[in-house]
Amino acid sequence: MPSLRAFVCGTTSHGVHQLLRGAPRERRVFPANVFLYEDGDRRVLFDTGYAPLPWRTGPAGWAYRRLLPPTIPPGASIGEQLGAEAATVTHVVLSHLHPDHIGGLAAFPHATVVVTEPMRRTMADPTLRAGVLKALLPAGLEPRLQAVPDRAFRLDETTGLRTADLFGDGTYRLVDLPGHADGHVGALIAGRVLLAGDAAWGRDLLGHEARIRPIPRAVAHDATAQAETARLLLDAERTGVRLLFSHDHHPSDTDLLQDQRTDEQGQRADEGGPS
């Protein structure tokens, strides 16, 4: 039976009022989640969480840690949590290239690493504006990259989203979710659970893009596309697709493919976001 598990691979914290105008003065802890999909011989990771500290990433890494201070307890990295299971991972799908999503890549030297074509270009010539810390990318990655071109994405009439069938059998489809980062993608699993990456910082923040403050808006690759992605995700949710974001709190040791309609903030998905 296919299954989907979440692993918390470090956390960061940030003021919600610093993200959205009119939000409560609340400093929230945001986990860096990694999702493991298992189906027969396939073992597919979605993102890899934070790298263990210390990072050797120079001034750019220092600035990143000042802005979004990571907390990575011993044993929290995805490689450490999986242990011997790490060698059985067949594919790693990256939603995008920010440090809290690529930090664990070195633990999977034999896995195929799935990226979009824009991500592949960014890897070849990363910039500070793109939020990529090149030192976190393991050496010798290029031969293992599977870069999915834009032409592979097709409109899915059921969800209204553009998807690309990773294995050709409909079980695991990449989802085009532009805005947060260049080439940002999610994954639609078994047609009913959508790993939405950083399309929003959390489910309760989805749909409030008009309230995003200037600094986080400027950091986004394309704020207009981000707002349109949010609209499409909300529409897809109304069709019955369950949205799981990378920085919400998800239950551990639970098969997330099961039908769980209460979101990780303890509220129904249709209750809306912060006041």
N, C-alpha and C positions, 0 to 999 in steps of 0.2 A: 504493500500500500504506500502511495506517495505520502510524504510528510514534510512539514516545514517548521523549523525551530528557530528561535531568536537567541542571540548571545549578546550580552552587554560587554563591550570591549573598551571600557573607559567612559568617562563623562566629562562634560564641561558645564559651565553655568553662565547665565546671562540674564540681564533684566528684561522682562517682557515689555516694560514701559519704554525701554530703549529700542525696541523693535517696532512697536506700534503706537501711534498717537492715541491717547485716551485709554490705554491699558493700565491696569492696576500696577502700583509700584511693587512688583513681585520679582524676586530673583529666582529663576527656575533652574533646576538641574536637568540637563538634556543628555540622555544616554547616547552613546555611539553604538548602534545596533548592527549586528551582522546576522544575515538570515541564511540558513542552510536548508536547501531543498534536496530531498533524497527520493529517488525513484529507480528501483532496480540498481543497475551499475552506475547510474548518474548521481553524482554528489556535487551540487552546484552552490557555491557561495555567492551571495549578493553583498558586495562590499567586504572590507576586511578590518574596519575599526582603526583604532589608534595603534601606533607602534609603541613598544615599551620605552620608557624613559631611561637614560637621557637621550635626547635627539641631538644629532650633530648636523644641524641645518643652518648654522650661521645667523646673521642678522635678521633674515626674513623669518626664520623659525622663532627667533626671540620675539619679534613683533607679533607673530601669530599667537604665541603663548600668552602674551600680554593682553591681547584682545579677547581671546577665547581660552582661558586657562584650562588645560586638560588635567584630569585626575585619572591616573592609570595605575591602580594597585598592582603589586606583584601577582603574576598569574592571570591577569585580566586580558592579555592579548589573545586573539583568536587562535594563534598557533599553540599557545600554552593551554588554552581551554580544551582544544581538540586533542592535544597530545598525539598519540600514534595514529589517530583518525585523520590527521592532517594529510598524511601521505595518500589517502584514498580520495581526496577532493579532485574531481576531474576538470571542473571549470570554475573560474572566478569571474563574475560579472561585476564590472565597476559602474556605479551610477554616475560618478564624476571623479575628479582627481584631487579633491581637497584632502588635507592630512588625516581627518577622522574617517576617511573612507578607503585610503590606500595604505595605511600604516602597517597592516599585517601581511602585505603581499609576499614578503621574503620567506614566509613560512610555507609557501606553496610553489616550490621551484619547478615542479613538473606539470602543473595545471595549465590548461589553456586559459588565457586571460582575454575576456571578451570586452571590447570597448567600441564606441562609435568612431567613425572617421574623424570628426572634430577632436575627439579625445586623443586619438593617435597623433594628430598634427600637434596638439598641445604638448604631448610627451616629448616630441622631437625638438620643440623650441618653447619650453615653458617660460612664462613671464610672471612677475610678482602680481600683476593685475589679475591673472588667472587663478591666483591662490594656490599654486602648485609648489611644493617643496621638493625639488628634484632629488635631494639626497634620500628621500623616503622611497623612491622608486628603485627596486633592486636592479643590479647590473644584469645584462643579458636577457632583458625582457622582450626585446623586439621579435625574436624568432617564435615566441609563444603567443604573440598577439593575434587575436581574431578581430579584425576591424570590420564592423558592420556598416556598409555604406547607406546613405540616405535613401537610395532607390529601393532598398530592401524593405522599407517601411510602407505598409499599405493601410488604408482606412478600414477599421473594423466597424462594421455597421451596427453591431450590438452595443458596443461601448462608446462609439464616436471618437475613439482614439486611434492614432497611427501605431501599428505594431509590426514587429518583424519576428517571424517564427524561428527561434534559435535552433530547434532540433527537427523541424519539419513535420511535427506530429501534433502541434497545437497545445502541448502541455506547458511550455515555457516560452512566453513571448515577450520580447523587449518592447517597451512602450516609450515612444518619443514624448518627453516632458521638458520642452525647452524653457529657458528663462534663468534658472538659478546659476547654471554654469554652461559653458559651451559644450554641446553634445550630451547634456544631462538626460539620462534614461531611467525608467523604472522597469518592473517585470510583472507581467500578468501570469499568474500560475493557476493552472487548471481552470482558467476562465472565470475565476471568482475571487481571488485574492490578489490585490495589486500592491506590490512593493513600490512606494512612491518616492523613495529617496528623500531629497531635500526640496521637493516641489513646494513644501511648506515646512516650517520648523515643528509643526505639530498639527494634528487634526483640528484642534479648536482654533488654530490660527488661519486655517484654510478659508479663503473667501474674504479675507480682510486686507487684501493687497493694497487697496486704496489708502490704507492707514499706515503703511510702512513708512518709517522715518527716512530722512534723506540719506543718512550714511549707509544703512543696510540696503536701501534702494540703489545707491551708487555702486555697491559691491556686487550686486546681481549682474550677470552677464547681459540680460535683456529684461528689464522690468515689465515692459509691455507684454512680452511673450510669457513671462511668469504669471501675470494676471489672467491671460487667456488659458494657460495650462490649468490654473485653479478652477476656472469655470468648467472646463472639460472634465476635470476630476469630479467635481460636484455632480455634474450630469451623469457620469459613469456610476457614481455611487447610488444614484437614484434607480439605476437599472438592477441593483443588487450586488454590485462589485464592492468588496470590502477593502478599504484603503488602510495600509500600514505604512507609517512614515518612519524614517530612520531615527528620529530623535524623540519619539513618543516612548512611553513605558509599556513594554509588552511582557506577557507572562513567560517565564522560563520553563523548560521541561514540559511544554504544552505544544501539541500539534496545531499550528495556526491555520491549517487548512480546514479545521473544524469550524462550524458556523457559530461565531461568537460576535454578536451584534453590539455589545457594549464596548465602547472604545476604551483606550488605555488611560484616559484621564478620568474614567469613572462616570462618564455621561453618555447618553445616547448620541449617535452620530448626527441626529437631526435637531439637537438642542441648540446648535450654533456655537459661536466662539465667545471670547471675553467681552464683557460689557465695556 
